């Protein structure tokens, strides 16, 4: 399955003008990087992958519809998966995109 191009366009619009923003196709999806650090990605498996502060991960899992991101059967600390259905509203998508961009932007640039 290819990534959802409409979702990628919505993410792109939200990040328009962000400093040091780049896009990169990877793992069947489209990643959005801030300062060389992945912030969010339109996943090739559907939905959005969001980079978050690992210290906030458990709280976000308990209080949102997000679930752990898994790669090859292993949960990835600091990454969450949000299903497309949970991103239908612009406000919901903006909250997740801003969360990922904010955290990525707080990291040293690569």
Backbone torsions as a table, in degrees:
resi	resn	phi	psi	omega
1	UNK	NA	131.0	176.4
2	UNK	-82.0	161.2	178.9
3	UNK	-66.9	158.2	-179.7
4	UNK	-77.1	107.4	-177.1
5	UNK	-66.3	-32.1	177.4
6	UNK	-66.2	-40.2	176.7
7	UNK	-64.3	-43.8	178.5
8	UNK	-59.7	-40.0	178.1
9	UNK	-64.6	-39.2	177.9
10	UNK	-64.7	-42.2	177.7
11	UNK	-63.4	-45.7	-179.3
12	UNK	-57.1	-43.2	179.9
13	UNK	-63.6	-38.6	179.5
14	UNK	-68.9	-31.8	-177.2
15	UNK	-94.9	0.2	-179.0
16	UNK	-53.0	126.0	179.1
17	UNK	88.8	-4.1	178.2
18	UNK	-64.6	137.9	-179.5
19	UNK	-67.4	141.6	175.4
20	UNK	57.8	36.4	-179.9
21	UNK	-86.1	131.4	173.4
22	UNK	-136.0	159.6	176.8
23	UNK	-121.4	147.5	179.8
24	UNK	-150.4	128.8	174.6
25	UNK	-76.5	131.1	179.2
26	UNK	-159.5	142.3	175.7
27	UNK	51.7	36.0	179.1
28	UNK	78.9	4.5	-179.3
29	UNK	-124.4	-172.8	177.3
30	UNK	-127.5	114.3	-178.8
31	UNK	-92.9	145.2	176.0
32	UNK	-115.2	120.2	-176.9
33	UNK	-111.4	143.5	174.8
34	UNK	-117.9	117.0	-178.0
35	UNK	62.0	28.9	179.9
36	UNK	83.9	-1.8	178.7
37	UNK	-104.4	129.5	179.4
38	UNK	-60.6	131.2	178.8
39	UNK	-105.6	-53.9	179.0
40	UNK	-147.0	164.6	175.6
41	UNK	-148.4	137.0	168.9
42	UNK	-76.9	112.2	-170.5
43	UNK	-76.4	143.3	173.2
44	UNK	-68.3	-12.1	177.4
45	UNK	-101.6	7.8	-178.6
46	UNK	95.3	152.5	178.8
47	UNK	76.0	-163.5	-174.0
48	UNK	-123.7	136.7	170.2
49	UNK	-98.3	133.4	-174.8
50	UNK	-127.9	128.4	175.4
51	UNK	-86.1	129.3	-178.7
52	UNK	-132.5	162.5	173.6
53	UNK	-61.4	121.9	-179.0
54	UNK	-54.3	-28.5	179.0
55	UNK	-68.4	-20.6	179.8
56	UNK	-97.1	-9.0	-174.0
57	UNK	-55.2	-50.2	-178.5
58	UNK	-62.6	-40.7	178.9
59	UNK	-62.7	-44.9	-179.7
60	UNK	-65.5	-36.8	177.6
61	UNK	-64.9	-35.4	-178.3
62	UNK	-79.7	-23.6	-172.1
63	UNK	-115.5	-0.9	179.5
64	UNK	-132.6	178.6	178.0
65	UNK	-85.1	1.2	-179.8
66	UNK	-65.5	156.0	175.1
67	UNK	-133.7	164.9	-178.3
68	UNK	-63.3	143.2	172.3
69	UNK	-81.5	134.8	177.4
70	UNK	-119.1	139.6	173.9
71	UNK	-129.2	117.8	-178.0
72	UNK	55.4	41.7	176.2
73	UNK	80.1	3.8	-177.8
74	UNK	-116.4	129.0	176.9
75	UNK	-67.5	137.6	-178.7
76	UNK	-103.7	112.6	179.4
77	UNK	-61.8	135.8	178.4
78	UNK	86.1	6.0	178.7
79	UNK	-131.2	135.5	177.9
80	UNK	-126.2	153.6	175.4
81	UNK	-111.4	131.4	177.9
82	UNK	-120.6	123.0	-178.0
83	UNK	-69.1	151.3	-179.4
84	UNK	-54.4	-39.3	-179.8
85	UNK	-60.1	-28.9	-178.7
86	UNK	-87.6	4.2	179.7
87	UNK	-119.4	14.2	-175.1
88	UNK	-61.9	-38.9	-180.0
89	UNK	-85.0	147.4	178.6
90	UNK	-62.5	-35.8	179.8
91	UNK	-64.1	-42.1	-179.6
92	UNK	-64.4	-45.1	179.3
93	UNK	-63.4	-44.5	-178.6
94	UNK	-60.1	-40.2	179.4
95	UNK	-59.5	-46.0	-178.6
96	UNK	-70.7	-41.2	-179.9
97	UNK	-64.0	-44.2	179.8
98	UNK	-65.6	-36.7	177.8
99	UNK	-61.6	-47.6	-179.7
100	UNK	-66.0	-43.5	-179.1
101	UNK	-66.0	-38.3	179.6
102	UNK	-63.9	-45.4	-179.6
103	UNK	-67.9	-45.6	179.4
104	UNK	-59.8	-39.0	179.6
105	UNK	-69.5	-18.4	179.3
106	UNK	-83.9	-10.1	-178.4
107	UNK	-88.1	155.2	176.4
108	UNK	-59.6	136.5	179.5
109	UNK	-65.1	146.6	177.8
110	UNK	-100.1	NA	NA
